[in-house]
Amino acid sequence: MQRLGEHGLHMPQLGLGTYTLKGAACRASVESAIGLGYRHIDTAQMYGNEEDVGAAIEASGLRAQIHLTTKVWHTNLAPDALRRSFDESLAKLRTDHVDLYLIHWPSPTMAADLPAAMAVMCKLREQGMARAIGVSNFPVSLMRQAIEEIGAPIACNQVEFNILHGQTTVLKYARAHGVVVTAYAPLGKGRVLDNPTLAQIAGKHGASPAQIALAWLLRQPGVAAIPKAGGVANQRANLDALKIELDAQDIATLDALPKNQRNVAAGDWIAWDPPG
């Protein structure tokens, strides 16, 4: 599997998302994914499952091989709160470092909060406790502030991105600055399953619409994806999407689909870049 990244990032292109997974179900999901060969696991403080993720990774005995991402919630961006949150995440994850640490959402006062928060994030990176740092749900205006004004080594921006909701503006800026874009909700929260265009191309390849949506996404330069998949069958199917070879006609048809179906609600203080 291809690995992506600069600025200390070395992330497998396809990972396991864990949003809404908790307890024994979360542990079982992470354990089965690792058993299938996943080496990229994504969690967050807000998900309330860091302990479960950490227990599963510890049980695997493969921590050194696994890229582990977690995120700090936007209410904990003051320097003392951010550092305390990071230490709590490490303890729950049963590790002495994370491979990628992200600001999960912009706060309502993000432009003012960002310099101090980034100073703490950069310190964690310098100390080797976070191998790489980045952001999530950041429009280009905030990415520009972090990278060009503050000078932070942003390695990743994790955003909602799928075949029905595009991120052209974010992708253009990210690629120009060596930033990986990680797609969450890469299957449009299930909407891709009912799309007739995807179904038609899926039939041609003997695949599922979800696999075609992932195959399209994973052929985008500098893009990773973290579909949530609780069961072994879906986890295996997502891995198999890496094997699908879309032809030029497939790609043209998929590129032409409307890309304005946002699924994830957010605070009205975030000035989103136009989809597409």
The 8 nearest C-alpha neighbors of each residue, nearest first, counted from 0:
[[1, 11, 2, 12, 13, 241, 238, 37],
 [0, 2, 12, 11, 3, 10, 13, 223],
 [3, 1, 11, 10, 12, 9, 0, 4],
 [4, 2, 10, 9, 12, 11, 1, 221],
 [3, 5, 8, 9, 179, 10, 154, 6],
 [4, 6, 8, 7, 154, 177, 178, 9],
 [5, 7, 154, 8, 152, 131, 4, 153],
 [8, 6, 131, 5, 130, 9, 4, 154],
 [7, 9, 4, 5, 131, 6, 10, 154],
 [10, 8, 4, 3, 2, 7, 11, 5],
 [9, 11, 2, 3, 8, 12, 66, 4],
 [12, 10, 2, 13, 1, 39, 3, 0],
 [11, 13, 223, 2, 1, 10, 3, 224],
 [14, 12, 224, 11, 223, 225, 39, 15],
 [13, 15, 39, 225, 40, 224, 37, 16],
 [16, 14, 225, 40, 227, 226, 41, 39],
 [15, 17, 227, 225, 41, 226, 18, 40],
 [16, 18, 20, 227, 42, 41, 19, 15],
 [17, 19, 20, 46, 16, 42, 227, 43],
 [20, 18, 17, 21, 46, 48, 47, 25],
 [21, 19, 25, 17, 18, 24, 48, 22],
 [22, 20, 25, 48, 24, 19, 23, 51],
 [21, 23, 25, 24, 51, 26, 48, 20],
 [22, 24, 26, 25, 27, 21, 51, 28],
 [25, 23, 27, 22, 26, 21, 28, 20],
 [24, 26, 21, 20, 28, 22, 23, 27],
 [25, 27, 23, 55, 51, 29, 28, 24],
 [28, 26, 30, 24, 25, 29, 23, 31],
 [27, 29, 25, 229, 31, 26, 30, 24],
 [28, 30, 32, 26, 31, 27, 55, 33],
 [31, 29, 27, 33, 28, 55, 32, 26],
 [30, 32, 34, 28, 33, 29, 27, 35],
 [33, 31, 35, 29, 34, 37, 30, 28],
 [32, 34, 37, 36, 30, 35, 31, 29],
 [33, 35, 31, 32, 36, 30, 37, 59],
 [36, 34, 32, 33, 37, 31, 235, 234],
 [35, 37, 33, 34, 38, 32, 31, 238],
 [38, 36, 33, 32, 39, 35, 14, 15],
 [37, 39, 65, 66, 36, 33, 64, 40],
 [38, 40, 14, 66, 65, 37, 11, 67],
 [41, 39, 15, 67, 14, 66, 68, 16],
 [42, 40, 68, 16, 15, 67, 69, 17],
 [41, 43, 69, 17, 68, 49, 46, 40],
 [44, 42, 69, 70, 46, 45, 71, 49],
 [43, 45, 46, 71, 70, 47, 72, 49],
 [44, 46, 43, 47, 72, 71, 70, 48],
 [47, 45, 43, 48, 44, 18, 19, 42],
 [46, 48, 45, 44, 49, 21, 43, 50],
 [49, 47, 51, 21, 50, 46, 52, 20],
 [48, 50, 52, 51, 92, 91, 53, 47],
 [51, 49, 91, 53, 48, 92, 52, 54],
 [52, 50, 54, 48, 26, 53, 49, 22],
 [53, 51, 49, 55, 54, 50, 26, 48],
 [52, 54, 92, 50, 56, 51, 55, 93],
 [53, 55, 57, 51, 52, 56, 50, 58],
 [56, 54, 58, 26, 52, 57, 53, 30],
 [57, 55, 59, 53, 58, 54, 62, 52],
 [56, 58, 54, 59, 55, 60, 53, 62],
 [59, 57, 55, 56, 60, 54, 30, 61],
 [58, 60, 56, 61, 57, 55, 30, 62],
 [59, 61, 57, 58, 62, 56, 63, 55],
 [62, 60, 59, 64, 63, 65, 56, 57],
 [61, 63, 65, 64, 60, 56, 57, 59],
 [64, 62, 61, 65, 66, 60, 38, 56],
 [65, 63, 62, 61, 38, 66, 39, 60],
 [66, 64, 38, 62, 63, 39, 67, 61],
 [65, 67, 39, 98, 38, 10, 40, 68],
 [68, 66, 40, 98, 97, 39, 65, 41],
 [69, 67, 99, 41, 100, 98, 42, 97],
 [70, 68, 43, 42, 100, 41, 101, 99],
 [69, 71, 43, 101, 103, 100, 102, 44],
 [70, 72, 102, 103, 44, 101, 73, 43],
 [73, 71, 103, 74, 75, 45, 44, 70],
 [72, 74, 106, 75, 104, 76, 105, 103],
 [75, 73, 72, 76, 106, 77, 71, 80],
 [76, 74, 80, 81, 73, 72, 77, 71],
 [75, 77, 81, 116, 73, 74, 78, 80],
 [76, 78, 80, 79, 75, 81, 116, 115],
 [79, 77, 81, 80, 116, 76, 82, 119],
 [80, 78, 82, 81, 77, 83, 76, 75],
 [81, 79, 83, 75, 77, 82, 78, 84],
 [82, 80, 84, 76, 78, 75, 83, 79],
 [81, 83, 85, 79, 84, 80, 78, 86],
 [82, 84, 80, 86, 81, 85, 79, 87],
 [85, 83, 81, 87, 82, 86, 80, 88],
 [84, 86, 88, 82, 87, 83, 81, 89],
 [87, 85, 89, 83, 88, 84, 82, 90],
 [88, 86, 84, 90, 85, 89, 83, 91],
 [89, 87, 85, 91, 86, 90, 92, 84],
 [90, 88, 92, 86, 87, 91, 94, 93],
 [89, 91, 93, 87, 88, 92, 86, 94],
 [92, 90, 50, 88, 93, 89, 49, 87],
 [91, 53, 93, 89, 90, 50, 49, 94],
 [94, 92, 90, 91, 53, 89, 95, 57],
 [93, 95, 92, 89, 96, 90, 97, 53],
 [94, 96, 89, 128, 93, 97, 90, 92],
 [97, 95, 128, 94, 129, 98, 89, 127],
 [98, 96, 129, 99, 67, 68, 128, 130],
 [97, 99, 130, 67, 129, 66, 68, 131],
 [98, 100, 68, 131, 132, 97, 129, 130],
 [101, 99, 132, 69, 70, 68, 129, 133],
 [102, 100, 70, 134, 133, 103, 132, 135],
 [101, 103, 134, 71, 70, 104, 135, 72],
 [102, 104, 135, 70, 72, 71, 101, 134],
 [105, 103, 73, 136, 135, 102, 106, 72],
 [104, 106, 109, 73, 137, 107, 136, 103],
 [105, 107, 109, 73, 108, 104, 74, 112],
 [106, 108, 268, 109, 105, 269, 266, 110],
 [109, 107, 106, 111, 110, 112, 105, 268],
 [110, 108, 106, 112, 111, 105, 113, 107],
 [109, 111, 113, 112, 108, 141, 144, 114],
 [110, 112, 109, 108, 113, 114, 115, 107],
 [113, 111, 109, 110, 114, 108, 115, 116],
 [112, 114, 116, 110, 109, 115, 111, 117],
 [115, 113, 117, 116, 112, 118, 149, 111],
 [116, 114, 118, 117, 113, 112, 78, 119],
 [117, 115, 113, 119, 118, 114, 76, 78],
 [116, 118, 120, 114, 119, 115, 113, 121],
 [117, 119, 115, 121, 116, 120, 114, 122],
 [120, 118, 122, 117, 116, 121, 78, 123],
 [119, 121, 117, 123, 122, 118, 116, 124],
 [122, 120, 124, 118, 123, 119, 117, 125],
 [123, 121, 125, 119, 124, 120, 126, 118],
 [124, 122, 126, 120, 128, 121, 125, 129],
 [123, 125, 129, 121, 127, 122, 126, 130],
 [124, 126, 122, 127, 123, 121, 128, 129],
 [125, 127, 123, 124, 128, 122, 129, 121],
 [128, 126, 124, 129, 125, 130, 123, 96],
 [127, 129, 96, 123, 126, 124, 130, 97],
 [130, 128, 124, 97, 131, 127, 123, 96],
 [129, 131, 98, 127, 124, 7, 99, 128],
 [132, 130, 99, 7, 129, 8, 98, 124],
 [133, 131, 100, 99, 153, 101, 154, 129],
 [132, 134, 101, 153, 155, 154, 156, 100],
 [133, 135, 101, 102, 156, 155, 103, 137],
 [134, 136, 157, 103, 156, 137, 104, 158],
 [137, 135, 158, 104, 157, 138, 134, 156],
 [136, 138, 135, 141, 142, 134, 139, 105],
 [139, 137, 140, 271, 141, 272, 142, 136],
 [138, 140, 142, 141, 169, 143, 137, 172],
 [139, 141, 143, 138, 142, 144, 137, 270],
 [142, 140, 144, 143, 139, 138, 137, 145],
 [143, 141, 139, 145, 144, 140, 146, 137],
 [144, 142, 146, 140, 141, 147, 145, 139],
 [145, 143, 148, 141, 142, 147, 146, 149],
 [144, 146, 149, 142, 143, 151, 148, 147],
 [147, 145, 150, 151, 143, 144, 149, 148],
 [146, 148, 143, 150, 144, 149, 145, 151],
 [147, 149, 144, 150, 146, 145, 143, 151],
 [150, 148, 145, 151, 146, 147, 144, 114],
 [149, 151, 146, 147, 148, 145, 152, 144],
 [150, 152, 146, 153, 149, 145, 117, 121],
 [153, 151, 6, 154, 150, 146, 132, 121],
 [154, 152, 133, 151, 132, 155, 146, 178],
 [153, 155, 178, 133, 6, 132, 5, 152],
 [156, 154, 179, 133, 178, 180, 153, 134],
 [155, 157, 134, 135, 180, 133, 158, 181],
 [158, 156, 135, 181, 180, 182, 136, 155],
 [159, 157, 136, 182, 135, 183, 160, 156],
 [158, 160, 183, 182, 184, 161, 185, 157],
 [161, 159, 182, 164, 165, 185, 158, 166],
 [162, 160, 185, 164, 163, 187, 186, 165],
 [161, 163, 164, 212, 258, 165, 216, 160],
 [162, 164, 258, 161, 260, 257, 259, 165],
 [165, 163, 258, 259, 260, 161, 160, 162],
 [164, 166, 275, 258, 274, 160, 167, 161],
 [165, 167, 169, 274, 168, 275, 170, 160],
 [168, 166, 170, 169, 275, 165, 171, 274],
 [169, 167, 171, 170, 166, 172, 272, 273],
 [168, 170, 172, 166, 171, 167, 139, 173],
 [171, 169, 173, 167, 168, 172, 174, 166],
 [170, 172, 168, 174, 169, 173, 167, 175],
 [171, 173, 175, 169, 170, 174, 168, 176],
 [174, 172, 178, 170, 176, 175, 171, 169],
 [175, 173, 177, 176, 171, 172, 178, 170],
 [174, 176, 172, 173, 177, 171, 178, 170],
 [177, 175, 173, 174, 178, 172, 146, 153],
 [176, 178, 174, 175, 173, 5, 179, 154],
 [179, 177, 173, 154, 155, 176, 174, 180],
 [180, 178, 155, 221, 222, 4, 154, 181],
 [181, 179, 222, 156, 157, 155, 223, 182],
 [182, 180, 157, 223, 224, 222, 156, 158],
 [183, 181, 224, 160, 158, 159, 185, 157],
 [182, 184, 159, 185, 225, 158, 224, 160],
 [183, 185, 187, 186, 188, 159, 226, 182],
 [186, 184, 161, 183, 187, 182, 160, 226],
 [185, 187, 184, 188, 189, 191, 161, 209],
 [188, 186, 190, 184, 189, 185, 191, 161],
 [189, 187, 186, 184, 190, 262, 185, 191],
 [188, 190, 187, 191, 186, 192, 193, 209],
 [191, 189, 187, 192, 188, 193, 186, 194],
 [190, 192, 194, 193, 189, 186, 187, 209],
 [191, 193, 190, 208, 189, 194, 209, 198],
 [194, 192, 191, 190, 195, 198, 189, 208],
 [193, 195, 191, 197, 196, 192, 198, 190],
 [196, 194, 198, 197, 199, 193, 192, 200],
 [197, 195, 199, 198, 194, 200, 253, 252],
 [196, 198, 208, 200, 195, 199, 194, 201],
 [199, 197, 195, 201, 208, 196, 200, 202],
 [198, 200, 196, 202, 201, 197, 195, 203],
 [201, 199, 203, 197, 202, 198, 196, 204],
 [202, 200, 206, 198, 207, 204, 208, 203],
 [203, 201, 205, 199, 200, 204, 198, 206],
 [202, 204, 200, 201, 205, 199, 206, 198],
 [205, 203, 201, 206, 202, 200, 243, 207],
 [206, 204, 202, 203, 201, 207, 200, 243],
 [205, 207, 201, 204, 202, 210, 208, 211],
 [206, 208, 210, 201, 209, 211, 198, 205],
 [209, 207, 197, 211, 198, 201, 210, 192],
 [210, 208, 212, 207, 211, 192, 213, 191],
 [209, 211, 240, 213, 207, 212, 208, 214],
 [210, 212, 214, 208, 213, 209, 201, 215],
 [213, 211, 209, 215, 210, 214, 162, 208],
 [214, 212, 216, 210, 215, 211, 217, 240],
 [213, 215, 211, 217, 240, 216, 212, 210],
 [216, 214, 212, 213, 218, 217, 211, 219],
 [215, 217, 213, 214, 218, 219, 212, 161],
 [218, 216, 214, 219, 215, 213, 222, 223],
 [217, 219, 216, 215, 220, 214, 222, 213],
 [218, 220, 217, 216, 222, 221, 215, 223],
 [221, 219, 222, 218, 217, 174, 179, 223],
 [220, 222, 179, 180, 219, 3, 223, 174],
 [221, 223, 180, 220, 181, 219, 179, 217],
 [224, 222, 12, 181, 13, 182, 180, 217],
 [225, 223, 182, 13, 181, 14, 226, 183],
 [224, 226, 14, 16, 15, 183, 13, 182],
 [227, 225, 16, 15, 185, 228, 224, 184],
 [226, 228, 16, 17, 15, 225, 229, 18],
 [229, 227, 234, 233, 230, 226, 15, 16],
 [228, 230, 28, 227, 231, 234, 233, 25],
 [231, 229, 232, 233, 228, 234, 28, 31],
 [230, 232, 234, 233, 235, 31, 229, 32],
 [233, 231, 235, 234, 230, 236, 228, 237],
 [234, 232, 236, 235, 231, 228, 230, 237],
 [233, 235, 231, 237, 228, 232, 236, 230],
 [234, 236, 238, 232, 233, 237, 231, 239],
 [237, 235, 233, 239, 238, 234, 232, 240],
 [238, 236, 240, 234, 239, 235, 233, 210],
 [237, 239, 235, 240, 236, 241, 234, 13],
 [238, 240, 236, 241, 237, 242, 235, 243],
 [241, 239, 210, 237, 242, 214, 238, 243],
 [240, 242, 239, 243, 238, 214, 217, 237],
 [243, 241, 240, 239, 244, 238, 214, 245],
 [244, 242, 240, 241, 214, 245, 239, 211],
 [245, 243, 246, 242, 214, 241, 204, 240],
 [244, 246, 249, 243, 250, 247, 214, 215],
 [247, 245, 249, 248, 250, 244, 251, 243],
 [246, 248, 250, 249, 251, 245, 252, 244],
 [247, 249, 251, 250, 246, 252, 245, 253],
 [250, 248, 252, 246, 247, 251, 245, 253],
 [249, 251, 253, 247, 248, 252, 254, 246],
 [250, 252, 248, 254, 253, 249, 247, 255],
 [253, 251, 249, 255, 250, 254, 248, 256],
 [252, 254, 250, 255, 256, 251, 249, 162],
 [253, 255, 251, 252, 256, 250, 162, 257],
 [254, 256, 252, 253, 251, 257, 258, 250],
 [255, 257, 253, 254, 258, 252, 163, 162],
 [258, 256, 259, 163, 255, 275, 164, 260],
 [257, 259, 164, 163, 275, 165, 260, 256],
 [258, 260, 164, 274, 257, 275, 261, 163],
 [261, 259, 164, 163, 258, 262, 257, 187],
 [260, 262, 164, 263, 259, 159, 264, 163],
 [263, 261, 260, 264, 187, 188, 159, 184],
 [264, 262, 261, 265, 159, 184, 188, 187],
 [263, 265, 262, 266, 261, 267, 159, 269],
 [266, 264, 267, 263, 269, 268, 104, 136],
 [265, 267, 268, 269, 264, 107, 106, 105],
 [266, 268, 269, 265, 270, 107, 264, 271],
 [267, 269, 266, 107, 270, 106, 265, 108],
 [270, 268, 267, 271, 266, 105, 265, 107],
 [269, 271, 268, 272, 138, 267, 140, 137],
 [272, 270, 138, 269, 273, 137, 274, 139],
 [271, 273, 138, 274, 168, 270, 139, 169],
 [272, 274, 271, 275, 168, 166, 167, 259],
 [275, 273, 165, 259, 166, 164, 272, 258],
 [274, 165, 258, 167, 166, 259, 164, 273]]
